[in-house]
Amino acid sequence: MTGDAAPAAALLPVIVLVGPTGVGKSGWAMRLAETLPVEIVSVDSAQVYTGLDIGTAKPSAAERAAVRHHLLDLRDPAARYSAGDFARDARAAIDAIHARGRLPLLVGGTMLYLRALYHGLAELPPADAEVRARLDAEAARDGWPRLHERLRTVDAQAAERIHPNDPQRIQRALEVQLLTGRSLSSWQAGTRGSAQAYRWLRHALWPADRHAHGERLAARFDAMLAAGLCEEVRALHARGDLNPALPSIRSVGYRQLWAWCEGRTGIEQARAQAIVATRQLSKRQMTWLRAETGFSAWTGADNEEFDKFRKKLQSQLGDAADGRADAVVE
């Protein structure tokens, strides 16, 4: 062992349960809380916003009363919340949970947030309004694909990761290079995350049948509509200070119903678009997971599979399974 690395047995555990939207992660987390002393840390970029409840499948008041949840309702929908904000807040929540002698259980599907916590984010310069205005003007004249080609000449790695039609990320990468004279990729290469700070027990829940999962996502969205999602989005729209460019309103379901609130589409079209967007989100999340290593994969959400998952965790945790999170053994 070299440097400040600690032996694995000395590191406190962090349980991670991720997977595509609608696969049943929250249900497994609540069931796990029946036998393990866990507190749940949400890994969801939409659940951080107040007022976005039905469409984000936010835990109910009864669920929050039964199991302590963290990183819900942190921001007004008019505000922004970044992956860096999440990494900082999640680390604080994890440490506080450990201090109470309990086990942090990270649950969600915002993979960028999890990556930021695990691998870290570069300490980049703040946004510069003048530089952004200049880049916006260039994009208006030449188009974002042209700026993407420009990015390729100064940061080929970033250009490979960023789609030519992703203006926000193209702009940020060019902005960092213009402000610092260094590429975004070089900044990111020097980052350190929490990978070595905890003992990560990483698990991924997958749908047993992709087609059936897609049908469940449609039924789930219909259930949200029946529960009052249209009224929830109408209330947000009626505030007058929100717009579809905000991260909160860009969330799947809210973006499509926002267009309905503005009279730009009918409810059936908004519903169909939201279901397509939900399925696309699920596909992106599964693509991300396939590229990751170190996750134990669980397929389906039946009782037998859950029992195998729970027993695997108890084996990984060792003595921590009796509630003493500081007594983990390898």
C-alpha positions, 0 to 999 in steps of 0.5 A: 500500500502506498500514499494515503490509500486505506485497506479495503476492509477499513473503508466504510461501505456505500451501497449503490443501486442504479438502473434505467428509469421505471425498473423498480429500484425504489421498490427494492430500496424500500424492501432492503430497508426492512432488513438493513439499517439504510438511509436512501440518497437519491441520485436523480437530477429531477427529484432535487426540484421542489414541485416536481413530484408526480412526474419524477416518481418522488418518494411519498410522504409515507415512504420518507417517514418510513425510511430517511431520504436525502437530496430531495427538494433541494432547489426551486425549479427556477434554479440550477443544480449541477453534477458538482453540486450533487457530488458535494451534497452526496459526500456530505450525506454519506458521511453524515449517515456513516456518523449515525452508524447507518448505511448509505444506499444511493438509488437512482438513474442519473449516471452523470451524477454518479460518475461525478461522485465516483470519479470527481469533477474538475475545478473549472472556471465559472461561466463567463457571460461575455464569452458565452454571448460571443459563442452564441453569436457564432453559433447563430451565424455558423451553426453548432456543428461548425463550432463542434468542428472547431472544438475538435481542433482544440480538444479532440477528446471532448469532441468525441464525447460531445454530440455535434447537436449538443450546444450546451456542452459544446459551448462549455468546452470551448468556453473553458479553453478560451478562458484558461488556454487549456482544454476541458479534457486536460482539466478533467484528467487531473480530477480526483473523486470519491472512488478511493474514499469508500468501499463501493458495493455497486449493483445494477437492476436491469429489466428482464424483458426490454419490450415488456419494460417499454410497455411498463414505462407507457403504463407508468406515465399513464398512471402519472397522468391519472395521478395529476401530472397535468395539473402539476405541470400547469401549476409550474407553468402558471408561475410565470418565471419558468421556461423550457430552457431550465433543467427542471422543465427539460425533465422527461414528461415535463418538457412535453407537457409544457408544450401542451400548456403553451398550446403548441401540442395536444394532450395525446401528442404530448403523451406519446412524445413523453413516452418515447422520451422516457423509453429513450432515456431508459435506453441511454441509461442502459447504454451507460451501464453496459460501458461500466465495470464493477457492477453486479447485475440483477435481472427482473424484480421478482421476490427470488431475485431480490432475495439473492440481491439482499443475501449478496449484500449481507455477505459483502457487508459482513458485520455491517449487516447487524447495523454497525456500519463501522465494522465492515469486513472484506 
